[in-house]
Amino acid sequence: MKLSEFKNTNTNTTKEEIKSKNDKEKVKTEQTQKSIEELYDTYKNMNSSELLTQLKKQVENQKKDGSFNFDNLTSSLNQIMPFLNEEQKNNLMTILNQIK
């Protein structure tokens, strides 16, 4: 095999691999979008009390299966705090204290 043939073969494989990876990422993005839309549809008509009840159930389930991490949650919330007004911050802190 000539070096030029090797290069072409290698390039074709790389292009195919890149296309395959891009296709997989596109499918993953579409699945994520669908999941977000389904979650939105599930919760869109709930009032704040119902939403809080659902949140508490999710936290309880995560605590039971060991996947709840309060420190990670707090860290994530601290990143969005600068973008919230005082009322939103207070509401978030109240919720955070309820699920601790």
VOPAGU-2260 file (C-alpha; in pm, 1 decimal, decimal comma):
REM VOPAGU-2260
SITE   aa  ch    i         X         Y         Z
SITE  MET   A    0       0,0       0,0       0,0
SITE  LYS   A    1     125,6     343,5     -91,5
SITE  LEU   A    2     144,6     612,9     169,8
SITE  SER   A    3    -110,5     820,5     -23,4
SITE  GLU   A    4    -354,5     527,8     -19,5
SITE  PHE   A    5    -307,0     486,4     352,3
SITE  LYS   A    6    -377,4     855,2     406,7
SITE  ASN   A    7    -698,9     840,4     203,7
SITE  THR   A    8    -819,4     529,6     383,4
SITE  ASN   A    9    -735,0     678,9     720,3
SITE  THR   A   10    -906,8    1006,8     629,7
SITE  ASN   A   11   -1221,7     827,2     513,4
SITE  THR   A   12   -1239,5     629,5     833,8
SITE  THR   A   13   -1191,4     942,8    1037,6
SITE  LYS   A   14   -1466,2    1122,2     845,9
SITE  GLU   A   15   -1697,5     825,9     899,9
SITE  GLU   A   16   -1615,1     817,4    1268,4
SITE  ILE   A   17   -1678,1    1190,6    1298,0
SITE  LYS   A   18   -2010,2    1157,2    1114,3
SITE  SER   A   19   -2110,7     866,5    1337,7
SITE  LYS   A   20   -2019,3    1064,1    1649,8
SITE  ASN   A   21   -2210,6    1368,4    1524,4
SITE  ASP   A   22   -2512,7    1151,5    1445,2
SITE  LYS   A   23   -2503,6    1001,4    1795,4
SITE  GLU   A   24   -2476,6    1348,1    1951,2
SITE  LYS   A   25   -2768,5    1469,8    1739,7
SITE  VAL   A   26   -2983,2    1176,5    1856,2
SITE  LYS   A   27   -2882,4    1241,6    2217,3
SITE  THR   A   28   -2971,9    1610,4    2180,4
SITE  GLU   A   29   -3307,9    1520,9    2027,1
SITE  GLN   A   30   -3377,7    1275,0    2309,5
SITE  THR   A   31   -3284,8    1538,6    2567,4
SITE  GLN   A   32   -3512,7    1791,4    2400,0
SITE  LYS   A   33   -3796,3    1538,4    2399,6
SITE  SER   A   34   -3735,8    1462,8    2768,3
SITE  ILE   A   35   -3744,6    1833,6    2852,5
SITE  GLU   A   36   -4069,5    1877,4    2660,7
SITE  GLU   A   37   -4223,2    1576,3    2836,8
SITE  LEU   A   38   -4120,0    1710,8    3177,1
SITE  TYR   A   39   -4259,2    2051,2    3090,0
SITE  ASP   A   40   -4590,5    1893,7    2986,8
SITE  THR   A   41   -4600,1    1699,3    3313,8
SITE  TYR   A   42   -4548,1    2002,9    3536,4
SITE  LYS   A   43   -4684,2    2299,2    3338,5
SITE  ASN   A   44   -5031,6    2300,1    3496,4
SITE  MET   A   45   -4921,4    2246,2    3855,7
SITE  ASN   A   46   -4935,5    2524,1    4112,6
SITE  SER   A   47   -4640,8    2598,9    4340,5
SITE  SER   A   48   -4769,3    2372,2    4617,0
SITE  GLU   A   49   -4803,6    2078,0    4379,7
SITE  LEU   A   50   -4459,0    2145,6    4234,7
SITE  LEU   A   51   -4306,0    2154,2    4581,4
SITE  THR   A   52   -4474,3    1823,1    4665,7
SITE  GLN   A   53   -4329,5    1666,8    4349,5
SITE  LEU   A   54   -3984,7    1805,8    4430,3
SITE  LYS   A   55   -3996,2    1663,4    4781,0
SITE  LYS   A   56   -4093,9    1321,3    4641,0
SITE  GLN   A   57   -3802,3    1329,9    4396,8
SITE  VAL   A   58   -3558,2    1430,1    4670,8
SITE  GLU   A   59   -3692,7    1156,8    4899,4
SITE  ASN   A   60   -3645,6     895,5    4625,4
SITE  GLN   A   61   -3293,5    1019,4    4555,0
SITE  LYS   A   62   -3206,6    1008,9    4923,3
SITE  LYS   A   63   -3334,2     651,0    4942,9
SITE  ASP   A   64   -3128,0     535,6    4645,8
SITE  GLY   A   65   -2822,7     736,6    4751,9
SITE  SER   A   66   -2813,8     965,9    4449,2
SITE  PHE   A   67   -2910,8    1288,4    4628,4
SITE  ASN   A   68   -2613,8    1517,6    4685,6
SITE  PHE   A   69   -2703,2    1832,0    4877,5
SITE  ASP   A   70   -2356,6    1984,2    4829,5
SITE  ASN   A   71   -2377,2    1951,2    4450,6
SITE  LEU   A   72   -2726,5    2099,1    4452,4
SITE  THR   A   73   -2611,8    2391,8    4665,4
SITE  SER   A   74   -2312,4    2448,6    4439,1
SITE  SER   A   75   -2533,2    2455,6    4130,4
SITE  LEU   A   76   -2779,1    2691,9    4291,9
SITE  ASN   A   77   -2498,8    2924,5    4398,8
SITE  GLN   A   78   -2405,9    2960,4    4032,7
SITE  ILE   A   79   -2751,4    3090,9    3940,8
SITE  MET   A   80   -2804,2    3309,4    4249,2
SITE  PRO   A   81   -2646,6    3620,5    4093,6
SITE  PHE   A   82   -2914,9    3612,8    3823,0
SITE  LEU   A   83   -3209,3    3605,9    4065,6
SITE  ASN   A   84   -3385,4    3895,5    4233,6
SITE  GLU   A   85   -3424,5    3903,3    4612,5
SITE  GLU   A   86   -3768,5    3741,8    4612,2
SITE  GLN   A   87   -3646,0    3456,2    4393,5
SITE  LYS   A   88   -3340,0    3408,1    4613,3
SITE  ASN   A   89   -3555,0    3396,9    4926,2
SITE  ASN   A   90   -3796,5    3148,2    4768,2
SITE  LEU   A   91   -3509,4    2927,9    4657,6
SITE  MET   A   92   -3349,3    2934,6    5001,5
SITE  THR   A   93   -3684,0    2841,8    5161,4
SITE  ILE   A   94   -3718,9    2545,0    4927,9
SITE  LEU   A   95   -3358,5    2443,8    4985,4
SITE  ASN   A   96   -3412,6    2444,7    5362,7
SITE  GLN   A   97   -3725,5    2231,2    5322,5
SITE  ILE   A   98   -3546,5    1957,5    5130,1
SITE  LYS   A   99   -3228,9    1952,5    5338,9
